[in-house]
């Protein structure tokens, strides 16, 4: 079994008045993460918020998840809606799965 992990700034929209900071409608962002080592099969991936900077004049509505998990990479998906204004967000992630080993047998 192998474990890979990391931290990723997803966006920082307050400085340039980006879409997440505009606070209107349905907004998604996808960030591709590449594992440091290939897994034998797609691993189990856990994603969580490690920093969330939001405006205080509206409800905080956020959803974070992983998607399109393969042996080599996955996407972090951040979603907000309504009038929520998100200035910036960072996610931490961890992947657990089978990795190749020098002692593995390759029997044809």
HELIX and SHEET records of a PDB file:
HELIX    1   1 UNK A   19  UNK A   22  1                                   4    
SHEET    1   A 3 UNK A   2  UNK A  12  0                                        
SHEET    2   A 3 UNK A  86  UNK A  97 -1                                        
SHEET    3   A 3 UNK A  44  UNK A  54 -1                                        
SHEET    1   B 3 UNK A  27  UNK A  34  0                                        
SHEET    2   B 3 UNK A  73  UNK A  80 -1                                        
SHEET    3   B 3 UNK A  62  UNK A  67 -1                                        
END                                                                             
